[in-house]
Amino acid sequence: MEEYDFMKRVREIKKFNILKESTTVSIPKYATNFWLRIQLANGKAIRIFKKGVSPEVIHTFYKKA
């Protein structure tokens, strides 16, 4: 959640653009999990982060998801 929190704070200070170009990722979790499952887990992690859930609880959820 560090990146999410960082980007949230940056948006409050400065406007920026997201590039339209695609990128390649090399993350082992994509090799062993379906992409939609990963995106759903990311979405839920962000939702519970916004509710103020502790990083430890988010980490435990994410590892199980």
C-alpha positions as a Markdown table, in Angstrom:
| # | Residue | x | y | z |
|---|---|---|---|---|
| 1 | Met | 0.0 | 0.0 | 0.0 |
| 2 | Glu | 3.0 | 2.3 | 0.1 |
| 3 | Glu | 2.7 | 3.2 | -3.6 |
| 4 | Tyr | -1.0 | 3.9 | -3.2 |
| 5 | Asp | -0.5 | 6.1 | -0.2 |
| 6 | Phe | 2.4 | 7.9 | -2.0 |
| 7 | Met | 0.4 | 8.6 | -5.1 |
| 8 | Lys | -2.5 | 9.9 | -3.0 |
| 9 | Arg | -0.2 | 12.4 | -1.3 |
| 10 | Val | 1.4 | 13.4 | -4.6 |
| 11 | Arg | -2.0 | 14.1 | -6.2 |
| 12 | Glu | -2.7 | 16.6 | -3.4 |
| 13 | Ile | 0.4 | 18.6 | -4.2 |
| 14 | Lys | 0.9 | 18.3 | -7.9 |
| 15 | Lys | -1.0 | 17.4 | -11.0 |
| 16 | Phe | 0.5 | 14.7 | -13.1 |
| 17 | Asn | -0.4 | 12.6 | -16.1 |
| 18 | Ile | -0.4 | 8.8 | -16.5 |
| 19 | Leu | 1.3 | 7.7 | -19.6 |
| 20 | Lys | -0.7 | 5.8 | -22.2 |
| 21 | Glu | 2.1 | 3.4 | -23.1 |
| 22 | Ser | 1.9 | -0.2 | -21.9 |
| 23 | Thr | 4.5 | -1.8 | -19.9 |
| 24 | Thr | 5.7 | -5.3 | -19.2 |
| 25 | Val | 5.8 | -6.6 | -15.6 |
| 26 | Ser | 7.8 | -9.5 | -14.3 |
| 27 | Ile | 6.1 | -10.4 | -11.1 |
| 28 | Pro | 6.0 | -14.1 | -10.0 |
| 29 | Lys | 2.4 | -13.7 | -8.7 |
| 30 | Tyr | 1.2 | -13.2 | -12.3 |
| 31 | Ala | 2.7 | -16.5 | -13.3 |
| 32 | Thr | 0.8 | -18.5 | -10.6 |
| 33 | Asn | -2.4 | -16.5 | -10.3 |
| 34 | Phe | -5.1 | -15.4 | -12.7 |
| 35 | Trp | -4.8 | -11.6 | -13.4 |
| 36 | Leu | -8.4 | -10.9 | -12.4 |
| 37 | Arg | -7.9 | -12.5 | -9.0 |
| 38 | Ile | -4.9 | -10.3 | -8.4 |
| 39 | Gln | -6.9 | -7.1 | -9.5 |
| 40 | Leu | -9.8 | -8.0 | -7.2 |
| 41 | Ala | -7.4 | -8.6 | -4.2 |
| 42 | Asn | -5.7 | -5.2 | -5.0 |
| 43 | Gly | -9.1 | -3.5 | -5.1 |
| 44 | Lys | -10.1 | -4.9 | -1.8 |
| 45 | Ala | -6.8 | -4.0 | -0.2 |
| 46 | Ile | -7.3 | -0.4 | -1.3 |
| 47 | Arg | -10.8 | -0.3 | 0.0 |
| 48 | Ile | -9.8 | -1.6 | 3.5 |
| 49 | Phe | -6.8 | 0.7 | 3.5 |
| 50 | Lys | -9.1 | 3.7 | 2.9 |
| 51 | Lys | -11.2 | 2.5 | 5.9 |
| 52 | Gly | -8.1 | 2.8 | 8.1 |
| 53 | Val | -7.4 | -0.9 | 8.5 |
| 54 | Ser | -3.8 | -1.5 | 9.8 |
| 55 | Pro | -1.1 | -2.5 | 7.4 |
| 56 | Glu | -0.6 | -5.8 | 9.2 |
| 57 | Val | -4.3 | -6.8 | 8.6 |
| 58 | Ile | -4.0 | -5.7 | 5.0 |
| 59 | His | -0.9 | -7.7 | 4.6 |
| 60 | Thr | -2.5 | -10.8 | 6.1 |
| 61 | Phe | -5.5 | -10.5 | 3.9 |
| 62 | Tyr | -3.4 | -10.0 | 0.7 |
| 63 | Lys | -1.2 | -13.0 | 1.4 |
| 64 | Lys | -4.3 | -15.2 | 1.7 |
| 65 | Ala | -6.0 | -13.7 | -1.3 |
